[in-house]
Each structure stands twice: as structure tokens, then as C-alpha cells.
Amino acid sequence: MKHINSKNIGGSLLGLMLLFGTVMISGTTAQAQYWPNQNQNRRQRDYERAQRERQAQIERERQLQIERQRQAQQRNGTWGIWDNRNQGNRPGRRGGLGDGYRKYGGSYELRQTALNAGYNEGVKEGRKDRQHNDRFDFRDEGAYQRANKDYNSRYGDRNAYERYFREAFENGYSDGYYGY
């Protein structure tokens, strides 16, 4: 029977251990090289997913707000009144001053006073109606019907004043009622 040489076994074991150690170290080194990039890619994907979710939430909220406004307009009987009322008030139309209001004549002071007074009264009445859960209707307001707040005869034409006042009152009422 042959005797097993311990030198051969020891050398073989040493060689195997050296080979095993080299494989283990090289695997760890290779893994360490790619690990930070994997985290960076994961963070980037998570960030992009969160951004998409935020954008989708914003869009859902915007659509919900539009739907609520539409329902409020239908409930209050004002569906489409804004479009019909303002067809002739677009800035840039002939005779306009670029502020969205028609030009009915009169002095600059008459126009500005009526527009300011009408808008402010409209905002006040619109807020009041919203707080009392009244329906959207500016025509039933006394200030709209009288249209003489801050009027002075030195301004001139009372009819022009009333027209400016009422037009601004409508816009102010809408802004006050809907909280703009």
C-alpha cells in the first residue's frame, strides 16, 4: 500500500484555499463596484415614480375642482352665464380699453369710479350670498338694481355710470361668490 505524502496533501489544500480566497475576494470586489449604482438607479426610479404620482394627484384635484364649479353653476342656475355675459367684453375689441369692459362713454373719472364701486359692491354681495348659501344671482341685489353708489352729478351721464357699475358688479359678484 502506498503511503500518502503529507506534503502533497498540504500543498493541494493550500492551493485550494488560495484559489477559494481569490474567488471570494474578486466576487466581493466586483459586487462592491456595482452596489452604489444600483442604489442610485433605485433612488432615481423612486423619485420619478413619486413625481408621476404627484402630477396625477394635481390633475385629479384640478378635474375635481372643475366638476365642483360646474355642479355649483348648474345648482345655482348660472350654467353658461359667464360665457354669454362676457361675449362682448373681451379685451381688444373695438371701443374697449383693454380691461375687459365695454366703453359706454362719459369721462375717465366717471368710468373708473363706477367700475371700482360696482366691483367692490359685487364682491361684498357675492361673499355674503356664498356665506349664507344663497344661490348665485346678482340681479336680485339692491346695489345692482340701484347702481348709484358713489355717483356724483359732476361725473355727468348717469346712464353710463349705471351701465359701468352693473357690468363691474357682475364680475365682482362672481369673484366674491366663487372666492377669487
C-alpha positions as CSV (number, residue, x, y, z in Angstrom):
1,M,0.0,0.0,0.0
2,K,1.2,3.4,-0.8
3,H,1.8,6.0,1.8
4,I,0.1,9.3,1.3
5,N,2.6,12.0,1.2
6,S,1.5,14.8,3.6
7,K,3.5,17.4,1.6
8,N,1.3,16.7,-1.5
9,I,-1.9,17.0,0.6
10,G,-0.8,20.1,2.3
11,G,0.2,21.8,-0.9
12,S,-3.0,20.8,-2.5
13,L,-5.0,22.1,0.4
14,L,-3.0,25.3,0.4
15,G,-3.6,25.7,-3.4
16,L,-7.4,25.1,-3.0
17,M,-7.6,27.6,-0.1
18,L,-5.7,30.2,-2.1
19,L,-8.0,29.6,-5.1
20,F,-11.1,29.8,-2.9
21,G,-9.9,33.0,-1.3
22,T,-9.1,34.6,-4.6
23,V,-12.6,33.8,-5.9
24,M,-14.3,35.2,-2.8
25,I,-12.3,38.4,-2.8
26,S,-12.8,39.0,-6.5
27,G,-16.6,38.4,-6.2
28,T,-16.8,40.9,-3.3
29,T,-14.8,43.5,-5.2
30,A,-17.0,43.1,-8.3
31,Q,-20.1,43.4,-6.2
32,A,-18.8,46.5,-4.4
33,Q,-18.2,48.2,-7.7
34,Y,-21.9,47.9,-8.8
35,W,-23.6,48.4,-5.5
36,P,-23.7,52.3,-5.4
37,N,-25.0,52.5,-8.9
38,Q,-27.8,50.1,-8.0
39,N,-28.9,52.4,-5.2
40,Q,-28.7,55.4,-7.4
41,N,-30.8,53.8,-10.1
42,R,-33.3,52.7,-7.4
43,R,-33.5,56.2,-6.0
44,Q,-33.9,57.7,-9.5
45,R,-36.8,55.3,-10.2
46,D,-38.5,56.1,-6.9
47,Y,-38.1,59.8,-7.5
48,E,-39.6,59.6,-11.0
49,R,-42.5,57.4,-9.7
50,A,-43.2,59.9,-6.9
51,Q,-43.2,62.8,-9.5
52,R,-45.7,60.9,-11.7
53,E,-47.9,60.3,-8.7
54,R,-47.8,64.0,-7.7
55,Q,-48.7,65.1,-11.2
56,A,-51.6,62.6,-11.3
57,Q,-52.8,63.9,-8.0
58,I,-52.7,67.5,-9.1
59,E,-54.6,66.6,-12.3
60,R,-57.2,64.7,-10.3
61,E,-57.7,67.7,-7.9
62,R,-58.0,70.1,-10.9
63,Q,-60.6,67.9,-12.6
64,L,-62.5,67.7,-9.2
65,Q,-62.4,71.5,-8.8
66,I,-63.8,71.9,-12.4
67,E,-66.5,69.4,-11.7
68,R,-67.5,71.1,-8.5
69,Q,-67.7,74.5,-10.2
70,R,-69.8,73.0,-13.0
71,Q,-72.2,71.4,-10.4
72,A,-72.4,74.7,-8.4
73,Q,-73.3,76.6,-11.6
74,Q,-75.9,74.1,-12.5
75,R,-77.3,74.0,-9.0
76,N,-77.5,77.8,-8.9
77,G,-79.0,78.2,-12.4
78,T,-76.0,80.0,-13.8
79,W,-74.8,77.4,-16.3
80,G,-73.2,79.3,-19.2
81,I,-74.0,82.8,-17.9
82,W,-70.3,83.7,-17.8
83,D,-69.8,82.9,-21.4
84,N,-73.0,84.6,-22.6
85,R,-72.5,87.6,-20.4
86,N,-68.9,88.3,-21.5
87,Q,-69.0,87.7,-25.2
88,G,-68.7,91.4,-25.9
89,N,-66.3,92.2,-23.1
90,R,-63.2,90.5,-24.4
91,P,-60.1,92.8,-24.3
92,G,-59.0,94.1,-27.6
93,R,-62.5,94.5,-29.0
94,R,-63.2,97.8,-30.8
95,G,-64.1,100.5,-28.4
96,G,-62.6,98.7,-25.4
97,L,-59.7,99.9,-23.3
98,G,-58.2,96.5,-22.9
99,D,-59.5,95.9,-19.4
100,G,-62.4,93.7,-20.5
101,Y,-65.2,96.3,-20.0
102,R,-67.2,97.9,-22.8
103,K,-66.9,101.6,-23.4
104,Y,-70.2,103.4,-22.8
105,G,-68.9,107.0,-22.9
106,G,-68.5,109.5,-20.2
107,S,-65.4,110.8,-18.6
108,Y,-62.5,108.7,-17.3
109,E,-63.4,109.6,-13.8
110,L,-67.0,108.5,-14.3
111,R,-65.9,105.2,-15.7
112,Q,-63.2,104.4,-13.1
113,T,-65.5,105.4,-10.2
114,A,-68.4,103.3,-11.5
115,L,-66.1,100.3,-12.2
116,N,-64.4,100.4,-8.8
117,A,-67.7,101.0,-6.8
118,G,-69.5,98.3,-8.8
119,Y,-66.8,95.7,-8.5
120,N,-66.3,96.3,-4.7
121,E,-70.1,96.1,-4.1
122,G,-70.3,93.0,-6.2
123,V,-67.5,91.3,-4.3
124,K,-69.2,92.2,-1.0
125,E,-72.6,90.9,-2.0
126,G,-71.2,87.7,-3.7
127,R,-69.3,86.8,-0.5
128,K,-72.4,87.5,1.6
129,D,-74.5,85.2,-0.6
130,R,-71.9,82.5,-0.5
131,Q,-71.7,82.7,3.3
132,H,-75.5,82.4,3.6
133,N,-75.6,79.6,1.0
134,D,-77.8,81.6,-1.3
135,R,-78.0,80.8,-5.0
136,F,-75.8,82.7,-7.5
137,D,-78.0,85.7,-8.6
138,F,-76.6,89.2,-8.7
139,R,-79.7,90.6,-10.3
140,D,-81.7,90.5,-7.0
141,E,-79.2,92.6,-5.2
142,G,-80.4,96.2,-4.3
143,A,-77.0,97.7,-5.1
144,Y,-77.1,96.2,-8.6
145,Q,-80.6,97.5,-9.2
146,R,-79.9,101.0,-7.9
147,A,-76.4,101.2,-9.4
148,N,-75.8,104.6,-7.9
149,K,-73.2,104.0,-5.2
150,D,-70.6,106.8,-5.2
151,Y,-72.3,108.5,-8.1
152,N,-72.0,112.3,-8.2
153,S,-73.8,114.5,-10.8
154,R,-70.5,116.3,-11.6
155,Y,-69.4,113.0,-13.3
156,G,-72.0,113.5,-16.0
157,D,-74.2,110.9,-17.7
158,R,-76.0,108.8,-15.0
159,N,-77.0,106.1,-17.5
160,A,-73.3,105.4,-18.5
161,Y,-72.4,105.3,-14.8
162,E,-75.1,102.7,-14.1
163,R,-74.0,100.6,-17.1
164,Y,-70.4,100.6,-16.0
165,F,-71.4,99.9,-12.4
166,R,-73.6,96.9,-13.2
167,E,-71.1,95.4,-15.5
168,A,-68.4,95.6,-12.8
169,F,-70.8,94.4,-10.2
170,E,-71.4,91.2,-12.2
171,N,-67.7,90.5,-12.3
172,G,-67.2,91.4,-8.6
173,Y,-70.1,89.3,-7.5
174,S,-68.8,86.3,-9.4
175,D,-65.3,86.7,-7.9
176,G,-66.8,87.1,-4.4
177,Y,-69.2,84.2,-4.7
178,Y,-66.6,81.8,-6.0
179,G,-63.9,83.1,-3.7
180,Y,-61.4,84.5,-6.2
